[in-house]
Amino acid sequence: MFKQYVDNEQFNLQINRFINDEFADNPIVQEDLKEIIPQLKDTESWYAAWHNKAKEREEEQQWLIASTYYQAAEFYLQTNDPRNQIVYEKYRETFYKGYTDFEYESYEVPYENSFLPVVKLITPGAKKDLLFFAGFDSYMEEMVKIAHFLKGIDYNIYIFDGPGQGTALRNGLTLVHSWEKPVSAILDYFNIKKASAIGVSLGGYLVMRAAAFEKRLDKVVAFDIFYSFMDSLRIRMPYDQMTKIEQLLDSNQSEIINHQFTSMMAKSLDLNWKINKGFENTGTKTPFELLKAFQKYNMGSIMPLINQDVLLLAGENDQYVPSSRLPEIANGLVNASSVKSVLFDKDSGGDQHCQAGRRELGFNEIKEFLNN
């Protein structure tokens, strides 16, 4: 169940995201949280608290706990921080030391001047294929970890870092809205004629974009919906303020926008993180350039192109995506073979972004959808 650990909304979401799905009943983790939570005052204390505990648990060979703590420690570190790459490597190293849920194979799929890292989770005797990827701030190892919710389905599962994600980003591939390109590269490499796909968080847009142009996809899941990148800014800003920013964008008032966002970022940890993470993922240098890039991530023009079976998931209290987008997307999928929409309310416990804290609720709907 989603828990209220701290007052900071984003800190609270990330703690639930990293901890509650895997370790809600783990006595070691619950004792660690009693020490960690009181220390979380700002991004530097966040790093120190999680990193110190990660080292302790690594020394005890509690690999998956250590990995989770390293992932949390890395979350707010900026790209130019020398600790960033070190902690990222520790996160991945400890994760694979402890991972046992599936037999798996690792690949490097050529892509542009680099490669896409892929982990294939093997289901013995499976006859179907499933692509599974994340979004704005996650790594494929996080998807590998939560894939245990999918055990028992008749699919081999291909999990990958696309451009702008994880190792692909660190190897120079920045985020693209045209997600059919990495999806096609994966399908081509493995000679897959038909596959289903799940996109998590921003992946809820990316998977729909891929489905619009890559017709080897037959079933697509937005876990959760993600209509527009601008929504994730608008949802935490006064309506008039965001409207004015979009007007300034349309008239290319770069200096005004850069000044406004520099001022706002100094006052908001959440906005500061979103913008700096955006710089890292997209390779842009200023808020104006980033927002121009963000405008490309929009469902409006691609919805009529989607003709697959579609599952749309949403949480009524998602802090990044307004749940009001759910009927808008469902109604816009005029050519889809079928559309199923599920809105999780607060009573269900699945009302947060990607059902953080009750992830199994989303996966239960996904398994039913894939099995039909």
N, C-alpha and C positions, 0 to 999 in steps of 0.2 A: 504493500500500500504506500502511496505517496505520502511522505512525511515532511513536516515543517521543522527543519533542523536549525535554520538561521533566518534572519529577517531579509537579508539580501536575496532578491528573487532569483537571480541567475545562479548565485552560489548554491542556492537550495535545489534548483533543477539539476545542476551538475552532480551534486551529492547523490540525489535520487537516481540519476542516470548511471553513475558509476557503481553504486553500492547495492541499491535495493533489489534489482532483478536477480543478482547472483548471491548476495551475502546477507540478505535480510535476517536470516536465522543463524548466521555464523557467529559463534561466541567470541572468537578472536577479533573479528572485524568490529563487532558491536562494542567490545572493550576499547579497541583502538579509537573508535569514534568519540568516546567519552574524553579522550585526550585531544583529538584533532579539532573537534568542533569549536571549543572555546578559543582556539588560536586564530580562527579565520576572521581577520579584520580587513585585509586588503589583499591584493594579488601577490605581494611578496610573502606575507605570512601564510597565504594559501600554499604557495610553492614549498616553503620550509616545512610546514606541518605534514604535508603528504610525502614529501621527499624523505624526511627523517624516518617516518614509519616504513616507507618502502625499503629503505636500506636494512632496517631491523628485520623485516619479514623475509627479505632476500637471504640474509645471513642464516635464517632458520629454514631455508629452502621451502618456504610457503610461496611457491612460484606465482600462482594466479593472484593471490592477494597482493604480493609485491608488484606484479604487473599492473594491476588496477590502480594502486597508489602512484606508481610512476606515471601512468596516463593522466591521472588527476593533477600531479605535480607539473606536468608539461603544459597543461591546458592554457594557462595565461602567459606563458613565456613567449616573448616576441622572437621573430626569426633571427634577428641579429644578436640575441643573447647567447653567449657561448654554451650555456647550460642546456639549451634547447635540444641540440642534436644528441648530446650525451644522454639525456633523460629519455628521449625518443628511442634510442638504441637499447637502453635498459628495459624500457617497456616491452619492446618486441622480443628481446632475448629471454626475459623471464616468462613471457607469455608462452612461447613455444616450448620452453622447458616443462611447463605444467599442463599443456593442452593434451587432452585424451578423449574428447567427446566423439570425434570421427576419425577414421583413417583419412589421411589427406595427402595430396601431392601438390608441390609448388612449381610454378612456371613463371617465366618472363616472356610476355607476349610483345613482340616488336611493335612499336607505335611511334610514328614520326622519327625523331632522332634519338629516341630513348626506348623505354618499355613500360608495359603495364604489369605490375606484379599480380599474380593470380594464385589463389588457393582453391583447389578442387576438393570439396568434401564428398567422400565416396559413400554412397548407399548401395550395399551389395544387391545386385539384381535390378537396380533402378532402370527404368525404360525412358525416363524423361529428364529434361535438363532445366535448370533454374539459375538465372543470374541474380545476384544479390549484392547491392552496393549502397553506400552511404551518401552523405551530402557535403555540407559546408565545413564541418569541423571534426569529422570522425575519421577513423582509420579502418582498413579492412579487418584488422585483428579484432576490433570491437564487434564487427558483423560476424566474424568466425565464432566469437564467444557466445553471442546470443543465438546463433544458429541451432543450438541444442533444442530450442523450442520447436524446430522443424524436424526433429528426428522421427523416422518412421514413415515419412512420405516417400512416394515413388519417384524421387528426383535425385540426381547428382547435382550438387550445388556449387556454382562457380562464383567465388567472392573475389572482388578485385578493387584495387585503388585505381580510380580513373584520374584524368588530368585535374590537378588542383587538390589531390588527396594523398596523404601519407607519403609513401616512398616515391610514387610517381611525381608528386610535387617537388620533393626534395631532389629528384633527378632532373628537374627543369621543366616539367610539363604543367603549365598553369591551367586554371579552370576554364572550361568552355561550356556555353549553353547548348551547343549542338551535340548532345550526348549520344546521338545515333552513331557518331564516329567511333568512340571507344567501344560501344556495344557491338558494332559491326566487326571491329577488329577482333574482339573476343570470339564471336560466332565464326568468323572465317578461320581463325587459328585452330579451333577445335572441330572444324567442319560440322557445326551444329546447324541442322536444317530448320528446327523449330525449338523455341524455348519460351518459358515464362520468365518474368522479371519482377523483382521487388526493389523499390527505391525508398530509402529511409531519410526522413527530414527533408533537406533540399532535394534529395533523391526522389521525393514525391513529385517534383517538377521534372527532374532529369529523366525519370522512367517514362513519363508521359511524352516528353519531347522525343525520346528514342522510339517509342511506339508509333508516333506520327509518321516517322520516316523509315523505320526498319521493320518490314512486314514479316520477318521471321519470328518476331515476338507474337505469341498467341494470347497470353494472359498477362495483365500488368496490374501491379498493386502499388498504390500511393500510400505509403506508411510513414507519415500521414500526408494528407493533401498539402500542396505548396503551390498556390496559384501564381504568386508574384514575389520576387525578391523585395520589392518595395513594400510589400505588406509587413515584412518583419521589422521595418523601420516605422511604418505608419502606426502599427498597433501599440507602440509605446510613446507616440507623440500626439499632441493636440492636432485635431483634424486640419484646422486652418494653417498650422505651421507646416505640415507635410504638403498641403496643397500649394503653399507659397514656394516651398523648395522645388516641387515639380515644375512650377511655372518658371523658376529661375533656371532649372535644367533645360527646359525647352528653349529658352532664349540664350542658352550658353553663357550664363553669368558665373563663370568659374571662380573669379576672385571672391565674390560675395559668398558663394557656397562654401569655398574652402575656409573662409574666415568664420562663418557660422558654425561649421562642423568642428573646427578646432576648438571653439569656445564651448560647444555642447559636449564634446568628448572629455574635456577637462572636468566636467561636472557629473558625468555618468559612466560608471564602470562598464555597464552593459553596452552602451553605444561605443565607447572606446574600444572594447574588445571586438565588436562586430566590424568596425571600420579597419582596425589593424589586422584582423584576421582576413578581411577582404583584400587588403593590400598584399598580404602574403599569398593568398590563393590565386589571385588574378594577375599579379605582377604590376598592378597600377600603383601610382605614387601619391596621388592626391584624392581627397574626397570627391571632387568633381569627376575625375576620371573613373573612380570606382562606381559612382552612382550611374554614370553613363553605361558602364559595363553591366551593372545590375538590371538596367531597364530591358536588356535582352531576354531576361529570364521571366517570361510572362506567358501564361496559358492561353490568352485571348485568341491568338491567331491559329493555334495548332489544334484546338479541340475538335473541329470538324474533320481533321485528318486521321483521327484515332478510330479504328474500326475493330479493335480487339475486345475481348471480355475485360472489364475493368472493375477493380475493387478500390473504393475510396474510403479511407479511414480518417477520422478527425476527433479531436478532443475539445470539449466546449470551453476549456480554460487554457488552451494552448497560448503560450506567451509570444510565439513567433508568427502564428498563422490564425487569422480570424475564422472561427467556425462558420461564419456566415458565407464563406466561400464554398462550403460543401454543396448546397443546392445549386449554386451558380455553375460549378464545374459539372455536376451531374446533368443539369439541363443543357449544358453546352456540348455534351458528348452525343450529338445528334446521330452520328453514324456508328457508334460503338455497337458491337454485337450484343453486349449486355452491360448493365451498370448496376452495381450494388454499393450503397452508401451506408456507412455505420458511424454514428456520432456517439461517443462515450461521454456520459455525464459525470458529475462529481460523485454521485452515489455509487457508481460502478468502480470508482478509483482510477479509471482510465482517461480522465479529463485533461491530463497534461500532454505536453508535446511528445508525440510518438508513444503515448501511454507509459511514460516514465513512471516507475514505481509499480506498475501492473502490466508489464510488457506482455505477459501471457495472454491478456485479453485481445490484443491486436493479433498475435500469432494464432490464436484459436480461430479467428475469422479468416486469416490467411490460409490456414490448412484446409478449412472447409471449402474455400473458394478454389484452391488448387486441386483438391480431390474430386471436385464435381466435373 
